[in-house]
Amino acid sequence: MQIKVAIDQSYPLKEIVSQDPQVIQRLRDLGIFEGTLIKVINIISFKSVYVLQFNGSMVALNKAEMSCLRF
């Protein structure tokens, strides 16, 4: 799945989708929930790592984790 986000843009998270409940739990443990406004700070390492900011926190997600987020 192609991830269509742009650096320095904010997106409200509509849904977290994964067949693996552990992935969903990891994202929620990081504080990522439906309705969260997520800002893309940077995309690095050949577009395989996404640096995100939300609720005063900054995290880096790999491409597989990022593909679970629906904006």
C-alpha positions as CSV (number, residue, x, y, z in Angstrom):
1,M,0.0,0.0,0.0
2,Q,1.3,3.4,-0.9
3,I,1.4,5.9,1.9
4,K,0.2,9.3,0.8
5,V,1.3,12.0,3.3
6,A,3.4,15.1,2.9
7,I,6.1,16.6,5.2
8,D,4.9,19.4,7.4
9,Q,1.2,18.5,7.0
10,S,-1.3,17.4,9.7
11,Y,-3.9,14.7,9.3
12,P,-6.7,13.5,11.6
13,L,-6.4,9.8,12.1
14,K,-9.6,8.0,11.0
15,E,-8.7,4.4,11.7
16,I,-6.0,1.9,12.7
17,V,-6.1,-1.2,10.5
18,S,-4.1,-4.4,11.0
19,Q,-4.6,-8.1,11.0
20,D,-2.1,-8.3,13.9
21,P,-3.6,-7.1,17.2
22,Q,-0.1,-6.6,18.6
23,V,0.6,-3.9,16.0
24,I,-2.6,-2.1,16.9
25,Q,-1.6,-2.4,20.6
26,R,1.9,-1.0,20.0
27,L,0.5,2.0,18.1
28,R,-2.0,2.7,21.0
29,D,0.8,2.3,23.5
30,L,2.6,5.0,21.7
31,G,-0.5,7.2,22.1
32,I,-1.9,6.9,18.6
33,F,-5.7,6.7,18.6
34,E,-8.5,7.4,16.2
35,G,-9.2,11.1,16.1
36,T,-5.6,12.1,16.9
37,L,-4.2,15.0,14.8
38,I,-0.9,13.7,13.5
39,K,1.7,16.0,11.9
40,V,4.3,14.5,9.5
41,I,7.7,16.0,10.5
42,N,10.0,14.1,8.2
43,I,10.2,11.0,5.9
44,I,13.7,9.4,6.0
45,S,15.7,6.4,5.0
46,F,14.4,6.0,1.5
47,K,10.8,6.6,2.6
48,S,10.9,3.8,5.1
49,V,10.8,5.8,8.3
50,Y,8.1,8.4,9.1
51,V,8.7,10.9,11.9
52,L,5.4,12.0,13.4
53,Q,4.4,14.5,16.0
54,F,1.1,14.4,18.0
55,N,-0.1,15.4,21.5
56,G,3.3,16.9,22.4
57,S,5.2,13.6,21.5
58,M,7.4,12.7,18.6
59,V,7.8,9.1,17.3
60,A,9.2,7.3,14.3
61,L,7.2,4.6,12.6
62,N,8.5,2.1,10.0
63,K,6.7,1.8,6.7
64,A,4.7,-1.3,7.9
65,E,3.4,0.5,11.0
66,M,2.6,3.6,9.0
67,S,0.6,1.6,6.5
68,C,-1.8,0.7,9.3
69,L,-2.9,4.3,9.8
70,R,-5.8,5.6,7.7
71,F,-6.2,9.4,7.3
